[in-house]
Amino acid sequence: MSNSPQPDWDPRSPSVLDDQIAAYDRMRSRCPVAHSDYLHWSLFRHADVLRVLEDHDTFSNTGSRHPSVPNGMDPPEHTEYRALIEPYFAPERVRAFEPVCRGVAIDLVDRLPAGGEVELMGGFARDFALRIQCAFMGWPAELQEPLRQWTRRNHEATLSGDRAATAAVALGFDGFVRALLDEHRRAGDAAPDDVTTRLLAERIGDRPLTAEEIVSIVRNWTVGELGTIAASVGILAHYLATHPDLQRRLREDLSLLPAAIAEILRIHAPLIANRRITTRAVEIGGRRLEAGARLSLIWASANRDEAVFGDPDEFRLDRDPAQNLLYGAGIHVCPGAALARLELRVVMEELLARTGQIALVPDRPPVRATYPASGFTALPLRVVRCS
């Protein structure tokens, strides 16, 4: 006989998937710690999510069924691996990447259709994410299409809940990375000076990283980059298309972009949720969770909590950035946050500087993405390039 509590909601119901953000808003007020068969325990309030992020002793990151370096680790193991990967996102490396990032952004903006109408997700956002990821990793352009197909299959497998399909997709990506590692090893001293080569030279304690560890690191970086950067570009472009006064203001003063990007992505999160598992019995939000309970931290709700932000849809440039959980908090805060901020700032700078208008296309509404994705799967826009 099952001891699982009765479900409080169905995350895959049409009423939720039709508009995830609105559904999570309703859950935050109705049942802020809610159980479901699909997401287990979901936390919707900012205070509850922040509590979990800051208490890694009670709320562990080791719930993944697959090796996850360092995301799926707790201290002290996490500390050593985190120290290894942080230099890859050091300020000087991020600054050095800006010209490459800008070149990709300029090329893609200049390739937008002369007629002005574009399906932005397929015709711009996903291409930007793919090209930027390959550029950062030092991967050749011919790997972009396999990565695109892998991202699509990964999303479909995750949505289906089919563990076998998810495992097969993960295995496919692992083989892709292992082939790259083999190529770099065979090249020896002639191997390119890229991220893959540097990872092969890294050591934990007195030993080199294993192939499994490198594959896991690269998988974590790639999944995070491709999904959230593409979603973010779509969310930002859609928000500006539906708020022409703000679009005009940003065109006149691009220095406002960093704060504007953070605020838009607070209002409409590019990442829906993240997982944790309890190490002991705990009470949170008035609910008792036993040891081993699986949690889903709903970023897309926590960052819209009225108790912290007032009207969640009110756009403000003077928000306290410490309250924004866009990149997480605590010891597992996103190590690539500075890189993501750079990429989004640069692509929006070029999109605004090299176009005269971004607007919705009449009679062609956007198609919202569904869990586990956020943003839009299709986003028809009119983007008028400057002559």
C-alpha positions as CSV (number, residue, x, y, z in Angstrom):
1,M,0.0,0.0,0.0
2,S,1.4,3.4,-1.0
3,N,2.2,6.0,1.6
4,S,2.3,8.8,-1.0
5,P,0.0,11.8,-0.3
6,Q,-3.0,12.5,-2.5
7,P,-2.1,14.8,-5.4
8,D,-2.8,18.5,-4.9
9,W,-2.5,19.3,-8.6
10,D,-1.6,17.9,-12.0
11,P,1.4,19.7,-13.6
12,R,0.6,18.1,-17.0
13,S,-3.1,19.1,-17.1
14,P,-4.2,21.3,-20.1
15,S,-5.1,24.1,-17.7
16,V,-1.5,24.2,-16.4
17,L,0.3,23.7,-19.7
18,D,-1.8,26.2,-21.5
19,D,-0.2,29.0,-19.4
20,Q,2.4,27.7,-17.0
21,I,3.2,31.0,-15.4
22,A,-0.4,31.8,-14.6
23,A,-1.0,28.3,-13.2
24,Y,2.0,28.6,-10.9
25,D,0.7,32.0,-9.7
26,R,-2.5,30.3,-8.7
27,M,-0.7,27.4,-7.0
28,R,1.4,29.9,-5.0
29,S,-1.7,31.3,-3.3
30,R,-3.8,28.1,-3.2
31,C,-1.3,25.4,-2.2
32,P,2.3,26.7,-2.0
33,V,3.8,23.3,-1.2
34,A,1.9,20.9,-3.4
35,H,2.3,17.2,-4.2
36,S,1.8,15.5,-7.6
37,D,2.8,12.2,-9.0
38,Y,4.9,13.9,-11.7
39,L,6.8,16.5,-9.8
40,H,6.6,15.1,-6.3
41,W,6.7,18.1,-3.9
42,S,6.6,21.4,-5.7
43,L,7.6,24.6,-3.9
44,F,6.1,27.8,-5.2
45,R,7.0,30.6,-2.7
46,H,10.2,32.6,-2.7
47,A,10.9,32.1,1.0
48,D,10.5,28.3,0.8
49,V,12.7,28.0,-2.4
50,L,15.4,30.2,-0.8
51,R,15.3,28.2,2.4
52,V,16.0,25.0,0.3
53,L,18.8,26.7,-1.6
54,E,20.6,27.9,1.5
55,D,20.2,24.6,3.5
56,H,22.2,22.1,1.5
57,D,22.5,19.8,4.5
58,T,18.7,19.2,4.7
59,F,18.0,19.5,1.0
60,S,20.5,17.5,-1.1
61,N,21.4,17.9,-4.8
62,T,22.2,14.2,-5.1
63,G,18.8,13.1,-6.4
64,S,19.8,12.6,-10.0
65,R,19.8,9.0,-11.4
66,H,22.8,9.9,-13.6
67,P,26.2,11.3,-12.6
68,S,26.1,15.1,-12.4
69,V,29.3,17.0,-11.9
70,P,29.1,19.2,-9.8
71,N,25.4,19.9,-9.9
72,G,24.4,16.6,-8.4
73,M,26.9,16.8,-5.6
74,D,26.9,18.0,-2.0
75,P,29.8,19.3,0.1
76,P,32.6,18.4,0.6
77,E,32.7,16.7,-2.8
78,H,30.9,19.5,-4.5
79,T,33.3,22.1,-3.2
80,E,36.4,20.6,-4.9
81,Y,34.7,20.2,-8.3
82,R,33.1,23.6,-8.1
83,A,36.5,25.1,-7.5
84,L,37.7,23.3,-10.7
85,I,35.0,24.6,-13.0
86,E,34.7,28.2,-11.8
87,P,37.8,29.5,-13.6
88,Y,36.2,28.6,-16.9
89,F,33.7,31.4,-16.2
90,A,36.2,33.9,-14.6
91,P,35.7,37.6,-15.4
92,E,38.7,37.8,-17.7
93,R,37.5,34.7,-19.8
94,V,34.0,36.1,-20.1
95,R,35.4,39.5,-21.2
96,A,37.6,37.8,-23.8
97,F,34.6,35.9,-25.2
98,E,32.6,39.1,-25.9
99,P,34.0,39.8,-29.4
100,V,33.2,36.3,-30.5
101,C,29.7,36.5,-29.0
102,R,29.1,39.9,-30.7
103,G,30.2,38.6,-34.0
104,V,27.7,35.7,-33.8
105,A,24.9,38.1,-32.8
106,I,25.7,40.6,-35.6
107,D,25.8,37.9,-38.2
108,L,22.4,36.4,-37.1
109,V,20.7,39.9,-37.0
110,D,22.1,40.7,-40.4
111,R,20.7,37.4,-41.7
112,L,17.1,38.2,-40.6
113,P,14.7,38.2,-43.5
114,A,14.6,41.5,-45.4
115,G,10.8,41.3,-45.4
116,G,10.8,41.7,-41.7
117,E,8.8,38.6,-40.7
118,V,10.6,35.8,-38.8
119,E,9.8,32.9,-36.6
120,L,12.3,34.0,-34.0
121,M,12.8,30.7,-32.1
122,G,13.7,28.7,-35.1
123,G,15.1,31.5,-37.2
124,F,17.3,33.2,-34.6
125,A,17.1,32.2,-30.9
126,R,18.1,28.6,-31.2
127,D,20.7,29.3,-33.8
128,F,22.3,31.9,-31.4
129,A,22.3,29.4,-28.5
130,L,23.9,26.7,-30.7
131,R,26.5,28.9,-32.3
132,I,27.5,30.5,-29.0
133,Q,27.8,27.2,-27.2
134,C,30.0,25.7,-30.0
135,A,32.1,28.9,-30.0
136,F,32.6,28.9,-26.2
137,M,33.5,25.2,-26.2
138,G,35.7,25.5,-29.3
139,W,33.6,23.0,-31.3
140,P,33.4,23.1,-35.1
141,A,30.3,24.4,-36.8
142,E,29.3,21.0,-38.1
143,L,28.4,19.9,-34.6
144,Q,25.6,22.5,-34.4
145,E,23.0,20.4,-36.2
146,P,23.6,17.2,-34.1
147,L,23.4,19.3,-31.0
148,R,20.1,20.8,-32.3
149,Q,18.6,17.3,-32.8
150,W,19.9,16.1,-29.4
151,T,18.3,19.1,-27.6
152,R,14.9,18.3,-29.3
153,R,15.1,14.7,-28.4
154,N,16.1,15.5,-24.8
155,H,13.1,17.8,-24.4
156,E,10.7,15.2,-25.8
157,A,12.1,12.4,-23.6
158,T,11.9,14.6,-20.5
159,L,8.3,15.6,-21.2
160,S,7.2,12.0,-21.8
161,G,8.5,10.9,-18.4
162,D,9.9,7.8,-20.1
163,R,13.0,6.9,-18.2
164,A,14.3,4.6,-20.9
165,A,14.0,7.3,-23.5
166,T,15.7,9.8,-21.3
167,A,18.5,7.4,-20.6
168,A,18.9,6.7,-24.3
169,V,19.1,10.4,-25.1
170,A,21.7,10.9,-22.4
171,L,23.7,8.0,-23.7
172,G,23.7,9.5,-27.2
173,F,25.1,12.8,-25.9
174,D,27.7,11.0,-23.9
175,G,28.9,9.2,-27.0
176,F,29.1,12.6,-28.8
177,V,31.3,14.0,-26.1
178,R,33.4,10.9,-25.8
179,A,34.2,11.0,-29.5
180,L,35.4,14.6,-29.1
181,L,37.6,13.6,-26.1
182,D,39.1,10.8,-28.2
183,E,39.9,13.2,-31.1
184,H,41.6,15.6,-28.7
185,R,43.7,12.8,-27.1
186,R,44.8,11.5,-30.5
187,A,45.8,15.0,-31.5
188,G,48.2,15.2,-28.6
189,D,50.2,18.5,-28.6
190,A,48.4,19.5,-31.8
191,A,45.0,19.5,-30.0
192,P,43.3,22.9,-30.2
193,D,43.5,25.2,-27.1
194,D,39.8,24.9,-26.3
195,V,37.6,23.9,-23.3
196,T,37.7,20.2,-24.2
197,T,41.5,20.2,-24.2
198,R,41.7,22.1,-20.9
199,L,39.2,19.7,-19.2
200,L,41.4,16.7,-20.3
201,A,44.3,18.3,-18.4
202,E,42.4,19.0,-15.2
203,R,43.0,17.1,-12.0
204,I,41.0,16.3,-8.9
205,G,43.4,15.7,-6.0
206,D,46.2,13.6,-7.4
207,R,44.4,12.2,-10.5
208,P,43.1,13.4,-13.8
209,L,39.3,13.8,-14.4
210,T,37.7,10.6,-15.7
211,A,35.9,10.5,-19.0
212,E,32.7,10.1,-17.1
213,E,33.3,13.3,-15.1
214,I,34.2,15.3,-18.2
215,V,31.2,14.1,-20.0
216,S,29.0,15.1,-17.1
217,I,30.5,18.6,-16.8
218,V,30.0,19.2,-20.6
219,R,26.5,17.8,-20.5
220,N,25.5,20.1,-17.7
221,W,27.0,23.2,-19.4
222,T,25.4,22.3,-22.8
223,V,21.9,21.5,-21.5
224,G,21.9,24.7,-19.5
225,E,23.2,26.8,-22.3
226,L,21.1,25.6,-25.2
227,G,17.8,25.5,-23.5
228,T,17.8,28.5,-21.3
229,I,19.7,30.9,-23.6
230,A,17.3,30.2,-26.5
231,A,14.3,30.5,-24.2
232,S,15.6,33.8,-22.8
233,V,16.1,35.4,-26.2
234,G,12.6,34.5,-27.2
235,I,11.1,35.8,-23.9
236,L,13.1,39.1,-24.2
237,A,12.1,39.7,-27.8
238,H,8.4,38.9,-27.1
239,Y,8.4,41.2,-24.1
240,L,9.8,44.1,-26.1
241,A,7.4,43.4,-28.9
242,T,4.4,43.7,-26.5
243,H,5.9,46.7,-24.6
244,P,6.8,49.2,-27.3
245,D,7.4,52.1,-24.8
246,L,10.1,50.0,-23.0
247,Q,11.5,48.9,-26.4
248,R,11.8,52.6,-27.4
249,R,13.5,53.4,-24.0
250,L,16.1,50.7,-24.3
251,R,16.9,51.6,-27.9
252,E,17.6,55.2,-26.6
253,D,19.7,53.9,-23.7
254,L,21.3,50.5,-24.1
255,S,23.0,50.9,-20.7
256,L,19.6,49.9,-19.1
257,L,19.7,46.5,-20.7
258,P,21.3,44.4,-17.9
259,A,18.7,45.5,-15.4
260,A,15.9,45.2,-17.9
261,I,16.9,41.7,-19.0
262,A,17.1,40.5,-15.3
263,E,13.6,42.0,-14.7
264,I,12.0,40.6,-17.8
265,L,13.4,37.1,-17.0
266,R,12.1,37.5,-13.4
267,I,8.6,38.1,-14.8
268,H,8.8,35.2,-17.3
269,A,11.4,32.6,-16.2
270,P,13.4,30.8,-18.9
271,L,13.9,27.8,-16.5
272,I,10.9,26.4,-14.8
273,A,12.2,24.2,-12.0
274,N,15.1,22.4,-10.4
275,R,15.3,19.3,-8.1
276,R,16.3,18.6,-4.6
277,I,15.9,15.6,-2.2
278,T,15.4,15.7,1.6
279,T,18.1,14.1,3.8
280,R,15.8,14.1,6.9
281,A,12.2,14.7,7.8
282,V,11.4,18.4,7.6
283,E,8.4,20.7,7.8
284,I,8.2,23.4,5.1
285,G,5.2,25.6,4.1
286,G,3.1,23.8,6.7
287,R,3.7,20.3,5.1
288,R,5.7,17.5,6.6
289,L,8.1,15.9,4.2
290,E,9.9,12.6,5.1
291,A,13.5,11.9,4.4
292,G,14.1,11.0,0.8
293,A,11.2,13.2,-0.4
294,R,11.8,14.7,-3.9
295,L,11.3,18.4,-4.4
296,S,10.8,20.6,-7.5
297,L,11.8,24.2,-6.9
298,I,9.5,26.2,-9.1
299,W,11.7,29.2,-10.1
300,A,9.0,30.4,-12.4
301,S,6.8,31.0,-9.4
302,A,9.3,32.0,-6.7
303,N,10.5,34.9,-8.7
304,R,7.0,36.2,-9.0
305,D,6.1,35.9,-5.3
306,E,3.9,38.9,-4.2
307,A,5.4,38.8,-0.7
308,V,8.8,39.8,-2.2
309,F,8.0,41.6,-5.5
310,G,4.5,43.0,-5.0
311,D,2.7,42.9,-8.3
312,P,4.7,40.2,-10.1
313,D,4.0,41.7,-13.5
314,E,5.1,45.2,-12.6
315,F,8.3,46.0,-14.5
316,R,10.9,47.9,-12.4
317,L,14.5,48.6,-13.1
318,D,15.3,49.3,-9.4
319,R,14.7,45.8,-8.0
320,D,17.2,44.4,-5.5
321,P,19.2,42.0,-7.6
322,A,19.8,39.8,-4.5
323,Q,16.2,38.8,-4.5
324,N,16.1,37.6,-8.1
325,L,16.6,33.9,-8.2
326,L,17.1,33.8,-12.0
327,Y,20.6,32.1,-11.5
328,G,19.8,30.4,-8.2
329,A,21.4,31.1,-4.8
330,G,23.6,29.5,-2.3
331,I,26.5,27.2,-3.1
332,H,24.8,25.9,-6.2
333,V,24.3,29.3,-7.8
334,C,24.9,29.0,-11.6
335,P,28.6,29.2,-12.2
336,G,28.0,30.4,-15.7
337,A,25.8,33.4,-14.7
338,A,28.3,36.0,-15.8
339,L,28.6,34.3,-19.2
340,A,24.9,34.1,-19.7
341,R,24.5,37.8,-18.7
342,L,27.1,38.7,-21.3
343,E,25.5,36.6,-24.1
344,L,22.0,38.0,-23.4
345,R,23.2,41.6,-23.2
346,V,25.2,41.4,-26.4
347,V,22.5,39.7,-28.4
348,M,19.9,42.2,-27.3
349,E,22.3,45.1,-27.9
350,E,22.8,44.1,-31.5
351,L,19.1,43.2,-32.0
352,L,18.1,46.7,-30.9
353,A,20.9,48.6,-32.5
354,R,20.5,46.9,-35.9
355,T,16.8,47.0,-36.2
356,G,14.1,49.7,-36.1
357,Q,11.2,47.7,-34.8
358,I,10.3,44.4,-33.1
359,A,6.5,43.7,-33.1
360,L,4.0,40.9,-33.1
361,V,2.7,39.5,-36.3
362,P,-1.1,40.0,-36.6
363,D,-3.1,36.7,-36.7
364,R,0.0,34.6,-35.9
365,P,0.1,34.3,-32.1
366,P,3.1,32.9,-30.3
367,V,3.0,29.2,-29.2
368,R,4.0,28.8,-25.6
369,A,6.5,26.1,-24.5
370,T,5.4,23.5,-22.1
371,Y,7.1,21.8,-19.2
372,P,10.0,21.2,-18.8
373,A,10.7,24.1,-21.2
374,S,9.7,27.7,-20.8
375,G,9.2,30.6,-23.2
376,F,8.0,29.8,-26.6
377,T,8.3,27.0,-29.1
378,A,7.2,29.3,-32.0
379,L,7.4,33.1,-31.9
380,P,6.4,34.9,-35.2
381,L,7.7,38.5,-35.0
382,R,8.1,41.4,-37.4
383,V,11.7,42.5,-37.0
384,V,12.6,45.4,-39.3
385,R,16.3,45.7,-39.9
386,C,18.0,49.1,-40.3
387,S,18.9,49.9,-43.8
